């Protein structure tokens, strides 16, 4: 495994270039989720994105028990879970705070490595998160050491630049794959070729790390029938493409099963 240093982090904050995302793992049996995380850690994967279903948190917590200092958790403020544990999207401060405290309890930890403003794709999203106090809450949590670093996830270069302008950001999660970067993707492939590459270069220059979501374009790049390029790419090609972009520290493809 190749490891990369978080520019605004300490010497121990180094991430394997391959991480794991849990967006599709929510219906996987909990014992299998726990086994997946243990196997990942055993093989050098240490970065986990926690935008997932509610049922994922407890098994992840069991898997990292006794190994918390070996792993890095990216938690989203604005991702919430209903009574069935299904993922939802929220802009209510009390619900966001309650969800975060529940996540800490389920994970069996008293801190997270990254507290993220979740899915900030429009200027109005950013304004709302500031208005209801989520950004100030993250700053307070960082002062207390409960959140080590502040970041955000987005698909929109112009909004991402605006958030980076605050000077608060140590990590950005962004959608990166060849389809998006060359304007052959879907509605999440926002921005021109130049806008996207300028954003990545800015992150590299200013020390904002990038964690990559959607490296396989939801699997479409792996299928000749679905790929916008008319031929299938391999998993390795997609991952290598992502980690070769300026500023990228880790690619976070989704996992569903041990296979």
C-alpha positions as a Markdown table, in Angstrom:
| # | Residue | x | y | z |
|---|---|---|---|---|
| 1 | Unk | 0.0 | 0.0 | 0.0 |
| 2 | Unk | 1.2 | 3.5 | -0.8 |
| 3 | Unk | 0.5 | 6.1 | 1.9 |
| 4 | Unk | 0.0 | 9.8 | 1.5 |
| 5 | Unk | 0.4 | 12.5 | 4.1 |
| 6 | Unk | -2.4 | 14.9 | 5.0 |
| 7 | Unk | -0.8 | 18.3 | 4.2 |
| 8 | Unk | -2.4 | 20.0 | 7.2 |
| 9 | Unk | -2.0 | 17.0 | 9.4 |
| 10 | Unk | 0.6 | 15.5 | 11.8 |
| 11 | Unk | 3.2 | 13.0 | 10.8 |
| 12 | Unk | 0.9 | 10.1 | 11.7 |
| 13 | Unk | -2.0 | 11.2 | 9.5 |
| 14 | Unk | -1.1 | 9.2 | 6.4 |
| 15 | Unk | -3.7 | 7.4 | 4.4 |
| 16 | Unk | -3.5 | 4.4 | 2.1 |
| 17 | Unk | -4.4 | 5.5 | -1.4 |
| 18 | Unk | -7.2 | 2.9 | -1.4 |
| 19 | Unk | -9.9 | 3.5 | 1.1 |
| 20 | Unk | -13.4 | 2.1 | 1.4 |
| 21 | Unk | -16.8 | 3.8 | 1.1 |
| 22 | Unk | -19.9 | 2.2 | 2.7 |
| 23 | Unk | -22.7 | 3.8 | 0.8 |
| 24 | Unk | -24.0 | 0.4 | -0.5 |
| 25 | Unk | -23.2 | -1.8 | 2.4 |
| 26 | Unk | -26.2 | -1.0 | 4.6 |
| 27 | Unk | -28.1 | -4.3 | 3.8 |
| 28 | Unk | -25.1 | -6.5 | 4.2 |
| 29 | Unk | -25.2 | -8.8 | 7.3 |
| 30 | Unk | -23.6 | -7.1 | 10.2 |
| 31 | Unk | -21.1 | -9.9 | 10.8 |
| 32 | Unk | -19.9 | -9.5 | 7.2 |
| 33 | Unk | -19.5 | -5.8 | 7.5 |
| 34 | Unk | -17.4 | -6.3 | 10.6 |
| 35 | Unk | -15.3 | -8.9 | 8.8 |
| 36 | Unk | -14.8 | -6.6 | 5.8 |
| 37 | Unk | -13.5 | -3.8 | 7.9 |
| 38 | Unk | -11.2 | -6.1 | 9.8 |
| 39 | Unk | -9.8 | -7.6 | 6.6 |
| 40 | Unk | -9.3 | -4.1 | 5.1 |
| 41 | Unk | -7.3 | -3.0 | 8.1 |
| 42 | Unk | -5.2 | -6.2 | 8.1 |
| 43 | Unk | -4.3 | -5.4 | 4.4 |
| 44 | Unk | -3.3 | -1.8 | 4.9 |
| 45 | Unk | -6.6 | 0.1 | 4.2 |
| 46 | Unk | -7.0 | 2.7 | 6.9 |
| 47 | Unk | -9.4 | 5.3 | 5.5 |
| 48 | Unk | -13.2 | 4.8 | 5.7 |
| 49 | Unk | -16.0 | 7.1 | 4.5 |
| 50 | Unk | -19.0 | 6.8 | 6.8 |
| 51 | Unk | -21.8 | 8.1 | 4.5 |
| 52 | Unk | -23.8 | 5.0 | 4.8 |
| 53 | Unk | -26.9 | 3.3 | 6.4 |
| 54 | Unk | -27.3 | 3.5 | 10.1 |
| 55 | Unk | -26.8 | -0.3 | 10.5 |
| 56 | Unk | -23.2 | 0.1 | 9.4 |
| 57 | Unk | -22.0 | 2.0 | 12.4 |
| 58 | Unk | -22.1 | -0.6 | 15.2 |
| 59 | Unk | -20.2 | -3.3 | 13.2 |
| 60 | Unk | -17.6 | -0.8 | 12.1 |
| 61 | Unk | -17.3 | 0.2 | 15.8 |
| 62 | Unk | -16.7 | -3.4 | 16.8 |
| 63 | Unk | -14.2 | -3.9 | 14.0 |
| 64 | Unk | -12.1 | -0.9 | 15.0 |
| 65 | Unk | -12.2 | -1.6 | 18.7 |
| 66 | Unk | -8.6 | -1.7 | 20.0 |
| 67 | Unk | -7.4 | -0.3 | 16.6 |
| 68 | Unk | -8.9 | 3.1 | 16.6 |
| 69 | Unk | -5.6 | 4.9 | 16.2 |
| 70 | Unk | -4.9 | 2.9 | 13.1 |
| 71 | Unk | -7.9 | 4.1 | 11.1 |
| 72 | Unk | -9.3 | 7.4 | 9.9 |
| 73 | Unk | -13.0 | 8.1 | 9.8 |
| 74 | Unk | -14.7 | 10.6 | 7.5 |
| 75 | Unk | -18.2 | 11.5 | 9.0 |
| 76 | Unk | -20.8 | 13.7 | 7.3 |
| 77 | Unk | -22.8 | 16.4 | 9.1 |
| 78 | Unk | -26.0 | 16.4 | 7.2 |
| 79 | Unk | -26.3 | 12.7 | 6.5 |
| 80 | Unk | -28.9 | 11.3 | 8.9 |
| 81 | Unk | -30.8 | 8.0 | 9.4 |
| 82 | Unk | -34.5 | 7.3 | 9.9 |
| 83 | Unk | -36.1 | 4.7 | 12.3 |
| 84 | Unk | -35.2 | 2.0 | 9.8 |
| 85 | Unk | -31.6 | 3.1 | 9.6 |
| 86 | Unk | -31.9 | 4.3 | 6.0 |
| 87 | Unk | -29.8 | 7.2 | 4.8 |
| 88 | Unk | -31.3 | 10.6 | 4.4 |
| 89 | Unk | -30.3 | 14.2 | 3.8 |
| 90 | Unk | -30.9 | 16.9 | 6.4 |
| 91 | Unk | -30.5 | 20.6 | 7.1 |
| 92 | Unk | -31.9 | 20.7 | 10.6 |
| 93 | Unk | -29.2 | 21.5 | 13.2 |
| 94 | Unk | -30.7 | 19.5 | 16.2 |
| 95 | Unk | -31.1 | 16.4 | 14.0 |
| 96 | Unk | -27.6 | 16.7 | 12.7 |
| 97 | Unk | -26.1 | 17.1 | 16.2 |
| 98 | Unk | -28.2 | 14.3 | 17.6 |
| 99 | Unk | -27.1 | 12.0 | 14.7 |
| 100 | Unk | -23.4 | 12.9 | 15.2 |
| 101 | Unk | -23.5 | 12.0 | 18.9 |
| 102 | Unk | -25.3 | 8.7 | 18.1 |
| 103 | Unk | -22.6 | 8.0 | 15.5 |
| 104 | Unk | -19.8 | 8.5 | 18.1 |
| 105 | Unk | -21.6 | 6.1 | 20.4 |
| 106 | Unk | -22.1 | 3.4 | 17.8 |
| 107 | Unk | -18.5 | 3.7 | 16.6 |
| 108 | Unk | -17.2 | 3.5 | 20.2 |
| 109 | Unk | -15.0 | 6.5 | 19.8 |
| 110 | Unk | -14.8 | 10.0 | 21.3 |
| 111 | Unk | -13.5 | 11.7 | 18.1 |
| 112 | Unk | -13.7 | 11.5 | 14.4 |
| 113 | Unk | -10.8 | 12.4 | 12.1 |
| 114 | Unk | -12.9 | 14.4 | 9.6 |
| 115 | Unk | -16.2 | 16.3 | 10.2 |
| 116 | Unk | -17.7 | 17.0 | 6.8 |
| 117 | Unk | -20.3 | 19.5 | 5.6 |
| 118 | Unk | -22.3 | 16.9 | 3.6 |
| 119 | Unk | -23.1 | 17.2 | -0.1 |
| 120 | Unk | -22.7 | 20.9 | -0.6 |
| 121 | Unk | -23.5 | 21.2 | -4.3 |
| 122 | Unk | -25.1 | 24.6 | -4.4 |
| 123 | Unk | -24.4 | 28.0 | -2.8 |
| 124 | Unk | -27.7 | 27.8 | -1.0 |
| 125 | Unk | -26.6 | 24.6 | 0.7 |
| 126 | Unk | -23.5 | 26.3 | 2.1 |
| 127 | Unk | -25.5 | 29.3 | 3.2 |
| 128 | Unk | -28.0 | 27.1 | 5.0 |
| 129 | Unk | -25.3 | 25.1 | 6.8 |
| 130 | Unk | -23.8 | 28.4 | 8.0 |
| 131 | Unk | -27.2 | 29.8 | 8.9 |
| 132 | Unk | -28.4 | 26.9 | 11.1 |
| 133 | Unk | -25.0 | 26.8 | 12.9 |
| 134 | Unk | -23.4 | 23.6 | 11.5 |
| 135 | Unk | -20.2 | 25.3 | 10.4 |
| 136 | Unk | -19.8 | 26.9 | 13.8 |
| 137 | Unk | -20.6 | 23.6 | 15.5 |
| 138 | Unk | -17.8 | 21.9 | 13.5 |
| 139 | Unk | -15.4 | 24.7 | 14.6 |
| 140 | Unk | -16.3 | 24.2 | 18.2 |
| 141 | Unk | -15.9 | 20.4 | 17.9 |
| 142 | Unk | -12.4 | 21.0 | 16.3 |
| 143 | Unk | -11.4 | 23.2 | 19.2 |
| 144 | Unk | -12.4 | 20.4 | 21.6 |
| 145 | Unk | -10.6 | 17.8 | 19.6 |
| 146 | Unk | -13.8 | 15.8 | 18.9 |
| 147 | Unk | -13.3 | 16.6 | 15.2 |
| 148 | Unk | -9.7 | 16.6 | 14.2 |
| 149 | Unk | -10.2 | 18.2 | 10.7 |
| 150 | Unk | -13.0 | 20.0 | 8.9 |
| 151 | Unk | -13.9 | 19.1 | 5.3 |
| 152 | Unk | -16.8 | 18.9 | 2.9 |
| 153 | Unk | -18.2 | 16.8 | 0.1 |
| 154 | Unk | -19.4 | 18.4 | -3.2 |
| 155 | Unk | -19.8 | 17.8 | -6.9 |
| 156 | Unk | -19.6 | 21.5 | -7.9 |
| 157 | Unk | -16.2 | 23.2 | -8.5 |
| 158 | Unk | -17.6 | 26.8 | -8.0 |
| 159 | Unk | -19.1 | 25.9 | -4.6 |
| 160 | Unk | -16.0 | 23.9 | -3.6 |
| 161 | Unk | -13.8 | 26.9 | -4.3 |
| 162 | Unk | -16.1 | 29.1 | -2.2 |
| 163 | Unk | -15.9 | 26.7 | 0.8 |
| 164 | Unk | -12.1 | 26.5 | 0.5 |
| 165 | Unk | -12.0 | 30.3 | 0.5 |
| 166 | Unk | -13.0 | 30.1 | 4.2 |
| 167 | Unk | -9.5 | 28.8 | 5.1 |
| 168 | Unk | -11.1 | 26.2 | 7.4 |
| 169 | Unk | -10.8 | 23.2 | 5.1 |
| 170 | Unk | -8.3 | 20.3 | 5.4 |
| 171 | Unk | -10.0 | 17.8 | 3.2 |
| 172 | Unk | -12.5 | 17.8 | 0.3 |
| 173 | Unk | -14.4 | 14.8 | -1.0 |
| 174 | Unk | -15.1 | 15.1 | -4.7 |
| 175 | Unk | -16.4 | 13.0 | -7.6 |
| 176 | Unk | -13.4 | 12.2 | -9.9 |
| 177 | Unk | -13.4 | 9.8 | -12.8 |
| 178 | Unk | -12.6 | 10.1 | -16.6 |
| 179 | Unk | -16.3 | 10.5 | -17.5 |
| 180 | Unk | -16.8 | 13.4 | -15.2 |
| 181 | Unk | -13.5 | 15.1 | -15.9 |
| 182 | Unk | -14.1 | 15.1 | -19.6 |
| 183 | Unk | -17.7 | 16.1 | -19.6 |
| 184 | Unk | -19.1 | 12.7 | -20.5 |
| 185 | Unk | -20.9 | 11.9 | -17.2 |
| 186 | Unk | -24.2 | 12.5 | -15.6 |
| 187 | Unk | -25.7 | 15.4 | -13.6 |
| 188 | Unk | -23.0 | 14.9 | -10.9 |
| 189 | Unk | -20.2 | 15.6 | -13.4 |
| 190 | Unk | -20.4 | 19.3 | -12.8 |
| 191 | Unk | -18.0 | 21.9 | -14.2 |
| 192 | Unk | -15.9 | 22.2 | -17.3 |
| 193 | Unk | -12.6 | 20.3 | -17.8 |
| 194 | Unk | -10.7 | 23.4 | -16.9 |
| 195 | Unk | -12.8 | 24.2 | -13.8 |
| 196 | Unk | -12.4 | 20.7 | -12.4 |
| 197 | Unk | -8.6 | 20.5 | -13.0 |
| 198 | Unk | -8.1 | 24.1 | -11.7 |
| 199 | Unk | -9.9 | 23.0 | -8.5 |
| 200 | Unk | -7.7 | 19.9 | -8.1 |
| 201 | Unk | -4.6 | 22.0 | -8.7 |
| 202 | Unk | -5.7 | 24.6 | -6.1 |
| 203 | Unk | -6.2 | 21.8 | -3.5 |
| 204 | Unk | -2.7 | 20.5 | -4.2 |
| 205 | Unk | -1.2 | 24.0 | -4.0 |
| 206 | Unk | -3.0 | 25.0 | -0.8 |
| 207 | Unk | -2.7 | 21.7 | 1.0 |
| 208 | Unk | -6.3 | 20.6 | 0.9 |
| 209 | Unk | -6.4 | 16.8 | 0.6 |
| 210 | Unk | -8.9 | 15.2 | -1.7 |
| 211 | Unk | -10.8 | 11.9 | -1.1 |
| 212 | Unk | -12.4 | 10.6 | -4.2 |
| 213 | Unk | -15.9 | 9.3 | -4.5 |
| 214 | Unk | -17.5 | 7.7 | -7.6 |
| 215 | Unk | -14.2 | 6.5 | -9.1 |
| 216 | Unk | -16.0 | 3.9 | -11.3 |
| 217 | Unk | -18.9 | 6.3 | -12.3 |
| 218 | Unk | -21.3 | 4.0 | -10.4 |
| 219 | Unk | -19.8 | 1.0 | -12.2 |
| 220 | Unk | -20.5 | 2.3 | -15.7 |
| 221 | Unk | -16.9 | 2.7 | -16.6 |
| 222 | Unk | -16.4 | -1.0 | -16.0 |
| 223 | Unk | -18.9 | -2.0 | -18.7 |
| 224 | Unk | -18.3 | -1.6 | -22.4 |
| 225 | Unk | -22.1 | -1.2 | -22.9 |
| 226 | Unk | -22.5 | 1.6 | -20.3 |
| 227 | Unk | -19.1 | 3.4 | -20.6 |
| 228 | Unk | -19.4 | 6.8 | -22.3 |
| 229 | Unk | -16.0 | 5.9 | -24.0 |
| 230 | Unk | -17.4 | 2.8 | -25.7 |
| 231 | Unk | -15.1 | 0.4 | -24.0 |
| 232 | Unk | -14.7 | -0.9 | -20.5 |
| 233 | Unk | -11.9 | 0.3 | -18.2 |
| 234 | Unk | -10.5 | -1.9 | -15.4 |
| 235 | Unk | -10.8 | -1.3 | -11.7 |
| 236 | Unk | -7.1 | -0.6 | -11.6 |
| 237 | Unk | -7.3 | 1.9 | -14.4 |
| 238 | Unk | -10.1 | 3.9 | -12.7 |
| 239 | Unk | -8.3 | 3.9 | -9.3 |
| 240 | Unk | -5.0 | 4.8 | -10.8 |
| 241 | Unk | -6.7 | 7.7 | -12.7 |
| 242 | Unk | -8.2 | 9.0 | -9.5 |
| 243 | Unk | -5.1 | 8.9 | -7.4 |
| 244 | Unk | -3.0 | 10.5 | -10.1 |
| 245 | Unk | -5.1 | 13.7 | -10.1 |
| 246 | Unk | -3.5 | 16.7 | -8.3 |
| 247 | Unk | -4.2 | 16.9 | -4.6 |
| 248 | Unk | -5.7 | 13.4 | -4.3 |
| 249 | Unk | -4.8 | 11.4 | -1.2 |
| 250 | Unk | -7.2 | 8.5 | -1.3 |
| 251 | Unk | -9.8 | 6.9 | -3.6 |
| 252 | Unk | -12.9 | 5.6 | -1.8 |
| 253 | Unk | -14.8 | 3.1 | -3.9 |
| 254 | Unk | -17.9 | 1.5 | -2.5 |
| 255 | Unk | -17.9 | -2.0 | -1.1 |
| 256 | Unk | -20.9 | -4.2 | -0.5 |
| 257 | Unk | -19.7 | -7.7 | 0.2 |
| 258 | Unk | -16.5 | -9.5 | 1.1 |
| 259 | Unk | -16.2 | -10.7 | -2.5 |
